[in-house]
Amino acid sequence: MKNILVLGAGQSSPYLIKYLLDSASENSWFVTVADMNCELASSRINGNPNGNAVEFDVNDEKLRNTLIKNSDIVINFLAPPFQYLIALDCLQHSKHMISASYENPRVAELHRDAMRKGILILNEMGLDPGIDHMSAIRIINKIRERNGEIHSFISYGSGIPAPEVNANPLNYCLTWNPRNVVMAGEAGAQYMELGKIKLLPHYEVFQRTWSVDVDGVGTLEAYPNRDSLIYLDVFKLQKLHTMIRGTLRYPGWSETWNQIVRLGIPNETLKIPELCKRTNAEFTEMFLPLNASGTKFSARLANFLGINPTGKIMQNIKWLGLLDDKLIGGNPKTPAEVMVRLMSEKMMLPKGARDMVVLIHEIEAKFPNEKKREKIVSTLVEYGEPDGLTAISKTVGLPAAIAAKLILHGEIPLTGCHIPTHPMIYTKVLNELETFGIKFSERVEKI
């Protein structure tokens, strides 16, 4: 019997765990789900005899190593900062590892060590990153089979409420790790447009937005996502003039979140003494210059940010609770943790509502002996189940689960550190995803 260890039982894990448990008997494997919240982990197992829940603190080195040593493969759904730590432990114990997070550069440097150990460390095996990479490289390779030359690559990803959901003023609900939402844009962004490299510091990411029309959904708002230029090498696209990866939200999100960033709230570095004893308003006051005028707090905040004191952005900031006299409570240490707490209280998906996942590729290519270029538009729109499994859970968890099955069956005989751009990975995973209804629609336009 094979032992699968799932680290993390958060919002992205339910479909992953369900797939593994539903397949356990026929594949002769056992699933251990480890999380700080053992009750949550137990709820994911839901009494299935092929699974077990374990209370798990990632900082408990002895327990961590025991769990990993006793497994055949580790599926790491912990927060991105722990990716390197878990990869090192998997390397030490010669265990395969799968993660849905962006590949940490330090993990990528373990490639030769992983090859020597005969293990596969597979990162970016979720939705975005994950399905986006696999579907993109499939299109790119089809273009190359026709001797085409790619001139422009634009890709978008999103996990948002379905269009009919209008749960809050920001039109956004948390269906995955809120920490990742709070810290989005923390490293800034870079991309290429018409042959020119564009750089954005973190405090300008949410100012550089544009509209995107999505078939069957409507108009969404895009902002640049991280470092688009690393995919020039990943996809071997050296001759194109435009390379942009963007994140999609409903219009209006970025203008409010931009002010949260300008205040400096997405900060995981500064530890504030006795933060739990402060009110939300006192916390927000910390980001403003010393008040010597006696002016009303909300007016000073609006003046500091340069926004309308009675406008929509200020109303959104108030709705988030940043001006409340309510005690923060809990045990937050950093500004980012306060923001995670506020969003978790305010922005969960309402009862009876469903979420939506959107992935789009817009790829322009020139083919020999053809006067016009082609623009391939490939779109995936997936909806979650009202009061059931979310689209995020399905599209993040299912690729990792399928990859785990393939690895345990010896159908991906790769070693080293990889992301899913190898045909041995993406062909098989995309084929099975389509059996679950996760399939892109494509149209071709002549330019």
Secondary structure, DSSP 8 states (H G I E B T S, - for coil): -EEEEEE--STT-HHHHHHHHHTHHHHTEEEEEEES-HHHHHHHHTT-TTEEEEE--TT-HHHHHHHHHT-SEEEE-S-GGGHHHHHHHHHHTT-EEEESS---HHHHTTHHHHHHHT-EEE-S-BTTTBHHHHHHHHHHHHHHHTT-EEEEEEEEEEEEE-TT---STT---B-S-HHHHHTTTTT-EEEEETTEEEEE-GGGGGGS-EEEEETTTEEEEEEE-SBTTHHHHHTT--S-SEEEEEEEE-TTHHHHHHHHHHHT---SS---TTGGGSBHHHHHHTTS----S---HHHHHHHHHT--TTSHHHHHHHHTTTT---B--S---SHHHHHHHHHHHH-B--TT--EEEEEEEEEEEE-TT-SS-EEEEEEEEEE--TTS--HHHHHHHHHHHHHHHHHHTT-----EEE-TTSHHHHHHHHHHHHHTT---EEEEEE-
